[in-house]
Amino acid sequence: MPRERREGRRWSGPTVSDALLIFAALALALSLAAPYVRWTRFERRVDRVVQSVDSIRASALRYRSGNGTWPAGAPEGEIPPELAPELSPEIGFSTDGIRLTWRRWSVAPSRSDETVAPTAAADAVISAVPALDSLASISVRTADESLLAALLSHYGSTASFARDSTWTLIVSPTSSAASGTDSIG
């Protein structure tokens, strides 16, 4: 008789406890996957910024090698006109909450290199020393402090620094693009 009952009974689908078990398993899988997805998205963002900075630096070094001077600076978020033909269209100076800036620096030689009379006025000493066009910089402005920390870690603190919401990479004519570091001398 028990056999007849089983054959007459139909399967009515999952029970409430089965559904809760499935939802709990899905929730656990999603909670484990979410940090990984966020991390990979962040890593892709860092990679895009690093590729942009490296492309800008390489283009600026080629420009300096051919012209003897750095390209002119440009306002934040704008591509310097001299670098525009060199850069790939994928390089965005203002994208995804990130704004890039190219600056050319004029640096005076150290006071030990001067041959100015010691009795000269301070203003005369400063005006008698020609400015050197020896350094430039690429700055990244973003509210994402994790991105700034990742850039500091990638490039090292000897060639870059961060302040407020901006990270800056110093570019010199002796930059080593392959190693990701600059020598400043």
Secondary structure, 3 states (H helix, E strand, C coil): CHHHHHHHCCCCCCCHHHHHHHHHHHHHHHHHHHHHHHHHHHHHHHHHHHHHHHHHHHHHHHHHHHHCCCCCCCCCCCCCCCCCCCCCCCCCCEECCEEEEEEEEEECCCHHHCCCCCCCCHHHHHHHCCCEEEEEEEEEECCCHHHHHHHHHHHCCCCEEEECCEEEEEECCCCECCCCECCCC
